[in-house]
């Protein structure tokens, strides 16, 4: 995932989370807000419940790889992906399916509302 497509600033994370538009799966929570730029951006959050810093950094690297496979960055949305403790119980194929389902649900619900 290129750095141009990442959300890194705390203020931007807060803005997206405050919109309260989200989709849940056992391993992820995917928040969304209309994009400020003309391409999608994604921020990743891995809490301390996942493990120590080494584990969290490993999880974030794996999630970036999943994002590259699932997202095409043509959506008019900015996303924040929160990794839940259920992430550690699944294998890569299950996680990829969950993330693609979360993306599909988020885009489908946003299309219903017209936003």
N, C-alpha and C positions, 0 to 999 in steps of 0.2 A: 504494500500500500504506500503510495507516494506521499511525501510530507505535505504536499499541497492539498491532499484530500483528507487530512487529519484535523480534528478539532483539539487544540491543546490548551486554550486559555480557560481559566476557571470561570470567568464571566460568561463565556459562550456555553459552557456546560450548564451553568445555572439557568441561563435563558431557555435552553431546550428542555431542561427538567421541569421548569416552572410552567410550561405549556400543558403538562399532564396528558399528553396524547401518547399512549404507549401500547405495546403488545408484549404479553408474557409467554414464556415457555419454561419448562423445568430448568433449563440451563442459562437462559438469557432474559433480560428485559430490554426492549428496544423502544426508546423514546424518539419522537420525531418533531420537527418544526420546519416551516417553510425555509428554504435555503436563501441565504443572503447573496450567494454567488450563483453563477449559472451552471454549477455542477454540484453533485452531492458531496458532503463531507461527513466523516464518521469519527467519533471520539469513543475511546474504550476505557471502561472503569472496572478494575478488579479490586474488590475489598479485602480487608485483612482476614475475613472468614475463610478465604481460599487457602491461605498459608502465609509463609514468610515471604520476604521480598524476592527471593530466588524463584519460588513457585509462581508468584504473581507475574513476574517478568516473563517466565516461560509461557504462562497462560496467555499473556498479551501477544507474544510472538505467534503462538498458534492461532489466536483469534484473528490477527492480521492476515494470516494465510487463508483462513476461512473466508474472510471478507473479500479478498482478492478473487476467490472462486465464485462467490455468491452475488456480489454487487457489481453492477456495470457503471455506476456513478453517473447515469443519465437522469436520475430522478431529481425532481425539484425540491428535495428535502435535505435537511441536516439531521443526522442521527447521533444518539448517544447509546452505546451498547454497554449495559451493565452485566457483568459475568456473575452468575449465581453459583453457590457451592455445588449444585447438582451437575455442574460442568465436569467435575473431576470423576464422576461415575460413568461417563459415556465415552465411547470411542469416536474417532474422527468422523466416520461416516454418519453416525447418529447426530453429532453436533452440526455437521453440514446440513443435514435434513432439517433440524430444528431452526437453524439460522435462516435457511431459505423459506421455511414456513412463516417465520416471524416477519421476514421482509415482505412476503406475499400478502399476509394479513394486514400489515401496516399500510401497504399501498392500496389494498382493496378498501379498507375502511376510510382512507383519505379520499378515494375516488367517489365513495358513496356520499360523503359530506360535501363534495365539491371543493375541498381545500387541499 
